[in-house]
Amino acid sequence: MNPSDPYERVRFTVRRISGWQVALAVAAALAIGTALALVAASVFLVVFPVALLAGLAYKLFGPRRPVARTRADVTVIDAEYRELSPDEIAREGKADAYGVRPTGPGRFRATPFSQRP
């Protein structure tokens, strides 16, 4: 490597291409393009009828009525929530769903409710 020429590796040469080489490249490109077009057309000719028959079978033998959710199927829970302070809980004697009353902030104790044997 010559230190005085930093572009030594970047150099490229231009070659003259003859007419038969250009014709050969064009013929190869056309052959590859034609082959790809034939493969795409054959796949389309195979896949399209299968998809058409599947759609027709679904239309004829599919569900008889559209499956739609009615308003009776839908359960909507809408509520307003309020956080109770420990004083309010103690004053009102409220317990959670498991029958446990809080004894203080963050602490729970078992209630004197009847327990299963």
Residue pairs with C-beta under 8 A, 6 or more apart in sequence:
1 8
1 9
2 8
84 92
84 94
86 102
86 104
86 105
88 94
89 101
89 102
93 101
94 101
95 101
95 111
95 113
99 111
99 113
100 108
100 109
100 110
100 111
101 108
101 109
101 111
102 108
102 109
103 109
